[in-house]
Amino acid sequence: MHRFRRIVPVIALAAVGGTTAVAASRIPESRLPAAYETSAGTVLGAADLDHWWLLFNDPALNALEDEAFHTAPDARTAAARVLEAKATRDSQVAQTLPTGEVTGDASKEHETNIGSAAGGSLFPIGGDFETETVNLKVSWEIDLFGRLAEARKIAKADLDATRFDIEGVRASLAASVADNYFQATGLAIQIADAVETVRIQSELERVAQEKADIGLGATSDADRVAGDLAQAKAQLEDLQSQRHAALRQLLILIGRDGASTDSLVLASDAVEPPPTPAAIPGELLARRPDVREAEAKLVAELGTARLRHLAVLPTITILPQLGLSRTVQPSVGYNPVTTQLFPFQQTTSLGLWTYGGSVTVPFLDIPRLLFDAKAEDARARQAAVAYEKTVQTAYGEAENALVNLEAGKRATGLLTDGEARAHRASDAANTRYSMGLDDLTTALAAEQDWRSTRSALTSERVQALRRTVAAYKALGGGWAYATLAKAR
């Protein structure tokens, strides 16, 4: 009984067109630090981040990215999704506009007298009856409380969310192509080093076995070197399988999944990574497509919540109508000269117009509608939390990517110096060997150390390239920011 007393005033307010409380329509503020915990980088323009792969100055990579955006399954699916999203938005907007339909009917009926004398009636019995009508009926809801405008905003927000999701797919595609490209390039260099390692181990195994055969060395030394040779050969096989997998994945990404891995043309050496971009965390709110998608979804949920609250208000609809009708039927005419009656087909044509309206008040549905609005408010709060989480996740990914990138560059510098020193040591050992001051084993061991350091340097350089790709993606690069930055 007490609940009924609380509901009655609400019903009364809605019946007279009163307003109800509407959910808050504000995007939550995301508190992000003023700067990342890394050193400042190079300032880049929006266009550079939009197409960050061009900064590597690698024609082969650029060609693969262009091919992926045109022929990759993900890219073609994204293009179809854009068309679907636009058509869905247009359909939803069209539903808020005046609606109407033109109806037409035409019929011809022939009647024959079979039950009475032909001349026993003043009016003719039987004959042809024709009817033709055309009507235009329009229904136009007056948007007195802003329901239709809110529905159009929701449709646009849904489109924005889909478009940002699609841009995220494209950005991921660009990053995946570059990542697999650099991985395959680095593996090719490591395979070349592994081949040289197998050669060195083979020479060491031959020398150790010859020494053991003539009694100048232990058989266990030959066995140990043979084990190292087997390990080097196994590593070579593993690198070759990894490169094949990377090439196959790259072919799948660009839409050439049935082609041979030999059809891919890659750079012969790892390129130098571009400079670390200078960025501030606040830019993620505009640059990251997943953040923009979460924002658009939140806008749509807030709009839906407002729409649920407005549903308890009356609906006012104008119902105009235009019509034409034509009727042909048997009738009786009168000749005043001869004072005689005669049969003839009477034709009647009419034009009509009407105007009217209706007011609908969801009187008994108001309690249910209020419960629906309360549930939608909760969903809007969930969308707000999801937006905040997406922002924080984006910040964490961006900062971690920049930290890893800086650490990788420092590691590359250390290995570059170590590789140069190991190379000089190998050259010195070869010089001593050629002068007869050292044996072959010492020279090959020095070269093996250099090759091992060089392989580590190559691996770190490739990782630096891949970390650069991850950093540009984490900062929101790789999508048409310039054309969609203002989308809402």
Summary of the structure (lengths in Angstrom):
residues: 488
radius of gyration: 40.3
end to end distance: 46.2
largest distance: 152.4
contacts: 1461
relative contact order: 0.17
helix: 62%
strand: 15%
